[in-house]
Amino acid sequence: MISSCNVKYAEARSSHALRGECAPFIIANFRHVADGLQEGQFAIGERKRAASLDELDPIYRQLLDRRITQTLGITGPDGRPSLTPMWFDYEGDEILVNTAAHRAKCEWIRKNSRMTSLLVNPDNAYHWVQIKHTVAKELREGEPGGEFVTKQLDRIWTKYTGNSTPYGLRDPKIDEKRVLFVCRIDRIATFGKP
């Protein structure tokens, strides 16, 4: 049974999407043990609606800006989760997933546009943020808007490697083109403290 709250939430997401705005999403903070044992630990504690990543607690928001390799979860062709370590990026309230157009992962994303990004603090595995997101648009190098794909790739190349641009890992045997999936946030889960 769908509650009226869920219907209102779905309607709000749709109306925001129609206006080109970021839709509201849920932030669920799991009960952690960073301050000691607590009743109901490891279960969802506080839930709140948010309209922006600005509403994410700074102890989790800082994970988005660090040089943390995310684990990206997508659905493979056999229906099972496929997990890939990838560089993480976002702009405003959108998650950016950049991949080579010739990779199987690109087609898998096109077939099922729902993904999950997990960023785990490398200094404390019990401090993490998980972001569920869905592709809102796709940009391709060599097409209108494609210059942003290259610019974003160069930016994360420098962030993660410290090297100057351009991105230095293109396949030299092919004319590698990149695809950028711009994703809206559906839900965020958080856990622990730094």
N, C-alpha and C positions, 0 to 999 in steps of 0.2 A: 504494500500500500504506500502511495506517495503522499507525504504530508503536505499541508498547505505551505509550510515553511520551505520545503524543497521545491515546490512549484514556483513560489515567489522568487527563490534563488535562481532557478533555471530561467525564468522570465527576465530577471535582472541581467543575467549573463547575455541572453539573446539581445536585449535592447541595447546594451553597451556595445556589443559586437556590431550591430547594425549602424551605430553611430561612429564606429571606428575607435571607440574608447576601450581602455582596459576594463575587463569585467571583474567583479569582486570574486575573491577566492577565500578559502578557509585556511587558517593557520592552526594546526593542531600541535600542541606542545606535550610530548610524552613525559610522564613522571619519571624522573631520573634518580640516581642514587649519589649524585655528586656531593650532596650535603648529608649523606647518611641514608640508612634505610627509611622507607616510608610506606605507608599502607597504599596498596594499589600501584606499587612501582612497576615501571615498564608498560603501563597502560596509558591511554590518552587521558591527560588531565584537562588543561584549559584548551578551549576552542574559541576562536574569534574570527569574525569576518574581516577581511582587509581589502582595500582597493588598490594598494600600492606596496611595493617592497619597502617603502619608507616605514611601514608599520611593523616590519620584522624586527624583533629584538636585536639590538646591536651585537650581542654575543653570537648570533647566528648570521647576521648580515655580513660580518667581517669575513666569514668563510667564503662568501661569494667573491670577495675581492682578493683573496690570497691566491698564490700560485698552487692551487690544489687540483690535482688531476681528478676529474669526476669519474664515476662509474655511470655510464649511460645505459639505461635499460630500454630495449625496444622489443617488439614481437617479431620473431623469426618466421620463416615460411612454414615451419612445422607447428606453429602456435606456442612454442616455448619461449621464455625470455632469452634474449641475447644480450649479454653484458659486454660493454666495450669501455676500456679506459680512454678518456678523451680530455682535451683541454676544455675548460668551462668558460663561457662568456655570457654576458647579458648586457642589455642596454635599456635603461628606463625600467619598465616592468615586463620586458620580453626576454625570454631565454633564446640564445642564438646557438644553433647547432650547425657547424660547418663541416662538410665532408666532400670527398672526391666524387664526382658524378658517376664514375665507372664502377664504384664499389657496390656490392650487393646490399649493404646497409642502406644506401640511398633509396633503392627500390622498396625495401622493406618498410622504410619510413613512409614512403608514398602510399603504400597499401594499408598501413595502419599508423595514423599520424599521432597516436598517443605514446608519449615517452616519459621516462622518469630519470632524473638526475640525482645522484647521491654524492654529496661532498662530505668526506670524513676528515676531521682535524687530524693531520699527521702526527701531532703531539699528544693526542688523546682520542683513541678510537671510540670512546663513549661520549663524544661531542660531535654531532653531525646535523646536517640539514638535508632533507629530501624534498625535491620539487617535482610534482607531476605537472606535465605541460603537454599542450596539443598544438600542432602546426597550424598557424593562422595564414601564413603565406610562404611561398618558396621563391627565392631569388637565385639566378644562375649567372655565372660569369659569361660574358659574350652576348648577353641579352639586356634589355632596358633594366636599369637598377643594378646590373652586374658589377659595376665599379665598387659598390658598397660591399659586395662579397669579398673582393680582393682586399679592400681597405681593412675590413674586419679580420680577415685571415692574417694580414701583416701585423695588425695590432696584437692578436693573441700569440703570434710567433715571437714577437719581441717580449711580451709579458712572460711567457713560459721558458724561453731559451736565453733571453738577454741579448740576443743577436739583433743586428740592425736588419731592416727590411731590404729586399723582399723575402717572403716566406721561402725557406730553403729546402723543403722536402717534396717538391713536385716530382712525379715520376718522370725521369728523363727520356724514357722510351716512347712516351705518348704525349700528346698535347693535352695534359691534364687540365680539366675544368673543374671548378668547385661549385657546390650548391650550398646555399645558406637557408636553413629552415628557421623562420622567425616564429616563435611559439608564445602563445598566451599561457599564463599560469592558471592551473586548475585547482591545485591544493598544495600546501606546504606542511611538512611534518618536521618537528625539531626535537632534539634530545641532548641533554647534558649541559655541561659548562666547560669552558676552556681549561 
